[in-house]
Amino acid sequence: MSDFLEKQFHLEESGTSVRTEIIAGLTTFMTMAYILAVNPNILSATGMDSGAVFVATAVSSCFATLLMALLSNYPFALAPGMGLNVFFAYTVVAQMGYSWQMALTAVFVEGILFIILAVTKVRTAIFNCIPPALKFGITSGIGLYIAFIGMQNAKIVVGGPTLVGLYHFRESLVTGEFASTGIGALLALLGILLTAVLLAKEVCGGILLGILITWIAGIVCEVTGYYVPNPDLGMFSVLPDFSAGLSIPSLAPTFMQFDFGSILTYNFITIILSFMFVDLFDTLGTLIGVASKANMLTENGELPRIKGALLADSVGTVAGAILGTSTVSTFVESSSGVVAGGRTGLASVVTGLPFLVSIFLAPIFLAIPSFATAPALVIVGFMMLSSMLRVDFNDYTEAIPAFIATIAMPFTYSISEGIAMGIISYVAVNLFSGRYKYKNVSGVIYFLAIIFILKYVFV
């Protein structure tokens, strides 16, 4: 078996081992397993059957992630993307008034177009044209972004008079919220410290252990009555619920439910372009960030075998639409597995298979709370932030655009917006300072900057 795995995934060449890849794959799965609970909840707001969406989410995630391993041999995992599912449910369906069948059709067409772009190397060209400093800035930005998501999901950071602020522990004791959100935030903070200690002591699989121990602590708190689930506050039971048994929900309510009636209308084309825009740059940003952290980029900042990675992403979107879920994209949580040592497609295989198993053991995977995965996201965010150390801060034409890309992501809550602002600022600073004369800046960058500016003006 070891010889087969070595031949298939080139483990020794990549400086890894079967054990490391297994730990990395499980770590990635644990940090992104929340999508199995979140995606059905979001898409069910459109009238879609939540059970069917759950199965579609699990199967499409498994398929696309295994395809990533097969086509690229990278430790990247895929699933229906956060943000894209919100756009699907609350913009296309709720605001624009389209049916969820029409929205699924738009996702399907988007995936077909992306397959064409991947085969013709258009997406690869866009990836390779981004300057190294911007790639490092994007990596750091993603780090801050996912750390912020982790702290927000765990209620450590909440809205307040200053836009965001620390969770109000003292007030929660008075309002009675401490037993739910307060305990969750406290366990997440302790989980962050625990994970940091485990990594400092070089404990193998420290991030995964941090997730499991924090979850177990949550179970103990719920059993003893210190943690009280409150769905109205977004705090659910951390105990697996087997009351409904282990039956697999039917895919029939969402499978192949397309509506091509308005495919040639202006609004439909606008929806497709919107999906494509967000998916394109979220995916590219994620690939840049995760690959950079794993030192997979070449000296020129290019990612070998990127065509296979982009093709897996595109085919995954088509498969997801057929099954009945929103756009499938490469998950930034893949970085947790990379930090745990994952370097090959074997980690992706280990990540993908539990998604399939989750169909049979849904109660267990759905019980993992957000406050248990928050420590992993915060620690990984810290590690990704270190990419900024590779930027030449003495060259303002490189460092300032990289910095703008970094801070824009958490502040705008969008990877694609961070990339847009980074590219626009890079072109502007280099153009007006005259430094472009001494650099080999790709014409694609200028084109992208113009496109982004037009987007902000007209969209």
N, C-alpha and C positions, 0 to 999 in steps of 0.2 A: 504493500500500500504506500509506504513512504517513497519508494522509487517512482511509483506512478505520480504521486503528488509533486515530487521534485521535477519530473519530466514535464508535467502539465503547467506548473506555476513558477518554476525556476526559483525555488526558495533560497537556495544557497547563493545564487547570483544576486539576489535582492537583499541578502544579509538578514534573513529571518529564518524562522523554524515553524514546524507544524503547530507546536504548543503556543507560540506567540501569535500566530495567525488565528487560532481558535479563540484565544482570549480577546484579541482585537475585534474579531467578528462579533462575538457575544457582547462586547462593550458597545459597539456601534448599534446593535439591535436594541439593547436596553435603553440607550439614550434616545432612540427614535420610535420606540414601541408606542409612545403616546399617540402617534398618528392613527393607530387602530381604534382609539376611543374618540379622538377629536374629529377626524374626518367624517365618520357617520353622523356625528352630532351636528356638524356644520351643514352638510349636504341634505340632511333630513329636513332642514328648514325650508327647502324648495318643494317638499312633498315626496322626495325620493324615499324608498323603503330603507330604513337604517340597517336592517339585517343584511340586505343585499349589498349595500354600500360597504359594510364591514368586510364581507367576503371579497368584494371587488378590490378593496384596499389591500387586503392581505395577499391575494393571488397576484395582483399586478405588481406589488412590491417585490414579492418573491421572484416572479418572472423577470422583471427588469434588472434586479440586482444580480441574478444568475447570468443574465445576458451580458452585464457589465464585466463579470469575471471571465466569460467566454471570449468576448470580443476585444477586451483591452488588458486583462490581467491586472486590473487596478483594484484597490480595496475601497471602492466607492459604492455606496448603497443608494437605492432609489425608492421613492414612494410618492404618493400624491402630495404635491407641495403645499405647504402652508402659505397663505397669501393668495395663491392661485385658487384654492378652494373657497376662500372668502370672497374673492372677486366673482367666482362662479355663482355662488349662492346669493350674495347680498347686492351685487351690482347688476350682473346680467339678468338674473331671475327677479329679484325683489324690486330693484330700481327701474330697470329697463323693460320689465314686464314680459320677458321671453320665458318660454317653458323650459324646464330642466332638460327635456329631450332636445330642444334647440341648442342649449348650452353644451350638451354632450356632443352634438354634431360639430360644433365649432372646435371643441377640443380634438375630435377625431381628425378634422381637416387640418388643424394646426400640426398635429403629429405627422401627417402625410407630407406636408410642406417641409417640415424639419428633417424628415428622412431624405428628401431631395437635396436640401441644403447641406446635410452631412455628407452625402455621397459626392456632391460637387465641390466639397471642401470650402464652402463659403464660411461656415461657422468656424472651421479651423483657421482660416485666414484672419478672421476677427480676433480670435484668441491670440495668435502669434504676433499680431501687430501692436498689442498693448505693451508699452515700455516696461522694463523690469521694475523700476521704482514704483510705478502704479500698481504692478502686481503685488509688490510687498505691502503697499498701502491698502490694497483691497483685502489681502490676507489679514492684516491687523484689524481692519474695519469689521470683517466677518467675526473676528475674535470678540470685539466689543459688542457686536450685534447679538451673538448667541449667548454671551454672558448676561446681557441685559434681558434677553428672553428668559433665561433661566431664573434670574432674580425676580422678574415680573411674574412668571408662572408660579413661583413659590411664595408670592406675596411679600417678598422682602422689600421690593420697590413697588410703591403704589402711587396713584394719582393724588395730587394735593394742591395747595395754594401756589406752590412753586413749580407747577406742572407735574413734577415727580418728586417723591420723597421717600424716606424710610418708613416702613410699616409702623403704625401707631400702636405699639405694644401696650402702653399705659391706658390709652383710651379704650382699647379692645377689652381690657379687664372690666371696664365699666359697662360697655355695651353688650358684653357676653360673647364677643366674636373670638376671644383669645383661645377658647377651647377648640376652635376649628382653624381659622386662618393664622392665628397667633402661634399655635403649636406647630403648624406646617412650616411657617417661616422660621421658627426656632430650630426645628429639626433640619431644615435646609442649611441654616448657618452652621450648625454643628457638623453637618455632613460635609460642608466645604472645608472646615478645619480638619476633619478626619481624613478626607481625601488628600489634603495637602501633606499631612503627616505621613500617610502611607507612601506617597510619592517621594517625600524627603528621605524616608527610610528605604527607598528603592524596592518596595514590596511589589512583586509581579502581579499585574492585574489590579493595581491600586484603584483605578477609576471604577472598574466594575465592582470591586468590593465596597467602594464608597456608596454606590447606588444600592446594592443589596442590604448593607448594614443600615442605611438610612430608612429603607423600606421596612425592614424588620423592626426597627425602632418605632416606626409609625404604627405597625401592627400591634406592638406591645402597648403603645399609648391608647389605641382604640379599644383593645380588649380590657384595659384597666380603667377606661373611662376618661382618661385625660384628653384624648382627641375625640371630638364629636363631629362626625360628618355633617356638612350643611350644603346641599346642592345649590341652594340659592346664592351662596357665597363662592361657588365653584370648588368646594372642598368635598370630595366624595369618599366613600368607604375604601379603605386600603385592603380590606379582606376579600379574597376571591369569593364570588357568588356563584354557587353551583345549583341554585334553586331551579334554573331552567334546563338543567342537564347539560349534555355535551352535543346536542343536535346542531347540525350545520344549517344556517339560514339559506333559503333559496336565492339563486342569482336571477331568476326569471323576471322579477319586477324591473330590473335595470339592464339586463343583458340585451345588447344590440337595439336599444331604444332610441333610435335616431329619427330626426325630423329634418328632411332636406327641403322643406317647403319654401323657406326664405333664403336659401343659400346664396342667391345672386343679388340680394338687396344690399344697400349701402351699410345699414346698421349691422348686418351679419358680417360683412367684410371688416367693419370696424372692430367687432368683437374678436374676430380671428386675429387681427393685427395686435390688439391689446394683449391677448393671451400670448402671442408670439413674442412681443416685446419683453414682457415681464419674464417669461420662461427663458428666453435666449440669454439675457444678461444675468438673471439669477443663477442659471446653470454655469455660465462662463465664470462668474464670480466665485461660485462654489468650487469649481474645478481648479481655478487659480489658487484659491486659498488653501484647499486641502493638499493639492500637489506641491505647493510651495513649502508647506509645513513639513511634508515628507521628503523634501529635497529631490523631488522627481523632475523638476524643470531643468532644462539644459542651460548652458551658459548664456544662450540667447533668449532665455525665458520661454522656450517652447516646451510643450508636453508631448513626448513621444506617444504614439498610438492613440492620440486624441480622437482620431476619426472613429475608432471602435467605441470609445466612451460616448461620443456624441450620438452615434448610431443607436447604442443601447438606450440612451435617454429618449430618443425620438420614437423608436419602436415601442418602448415602454409606455409612452403617452398614447399611442394608437391602441395598444392592448388594453390600457386602463379605460379608455373611452368605450371600447367594445364591451368590457365587463360592466361598466357603469360607475366610473369615478372621474374626478377632475384630473387636470394635467399631472402626469408623473414626471418628477424631476430629480436630479441628483441632490441628496440631502447634505446640508452643511454639517450635520451631526456625524458624518463620516469621519470628520476630523478627530473625534474621540477615539475611534479605532486606530487611526493613524498615530495618534499620540501614544496609544497602548502598544505600538510596534507593528501594526499591520502594514504590509508593503506589497501584497500580491492579491490576485483574485481569489485565493483561498479564503481570505478574510471575508470577501463578498459572499462567497458560497455559505460560509458559516452564518453570516448576517441574514441571507435570503431564506434559508431553510426554516428558521423559527417562524417566519411570517406564514409559511404554509402550515406549520404545526399549530400556529395560533388559531387556526380555523376550528380545531378540535378542542383547544384549551383556552378559548377566548376569556373565560372568567379570570384566569390567572394573569394573563398579559394586560387585561384591561384594569387590573387592580393596582398596577404600578403607578403611584401618584407623581404628580409633577414636582413636588418638593423633594422626591427621591432622585430624580434625574437632574435637578437644578445644580447640585454640586459638580457633576460631570461637565455641564455646560459652562459653568463659571471657570473651572480649572482649565478646561480646554481653551476657553477664550483668552485666559492669561497667557497660555503657551503660544497661541497664534499671534498675540500682540507683539511677541519678540521679533517678528519678521521686520518690524520697523527699524531694528538695529542694523539691517542690511542696506538701508537707504542712506545715501550720502547727504547729510544735513548741511554740509558746506555749499552744496549746489541748490540754491533756492528754486531753480526751475524744475528740479526733480523732487525735492523734499516737500515743498508746499502743496503741489497737486496731490502727492501721496498722502499728506496729512489731511487734506480736504476729503479725499475718498474715504479715509479712515473714520473721521468723525461724522461724516454725512450718513453713514449706514445706521448707527444706533439712533441718531437724532431724527432721521426721517423714517426709521423703522423699515428700511428697504435696502437690499443689496443692490438692486438695479439702479436706484437713485444715487447711491454712493458711487457706482461706476460712472454714471452719467456726469455727475459733478466733477469727478476726478478727471475724466477725459476732457471736458470743456475747459477746466482750469489749466490742464497741462498744455493744451493747444494755445490758449490765450496767453499764458505766462511766457511760453517759449516764442510765440509769434511776436508779441509786442516788445519783448526784451531783445529780440534779434538773435537769440541763442539757437533758433531753429537752423540757422546757417551752418552751424558746426555739428549738427546732429543728423543722423539718418532716420528722421521721423517718417513713418509710413503714411502714405496718402490716405489709407483707410482710416487713420486716426482723425484726420481733418474732416473726412466725410462723416464719421460718426459724431463728431462734435457739432457739425451743422444739423444733423438729424436730431440730436438731443435738444439743441436750441429751438428748432422748429416744433418739437414736441411740447416744450414748455410754453411756447407762444400760442399754439393753436389747439392743444389738447387740454 
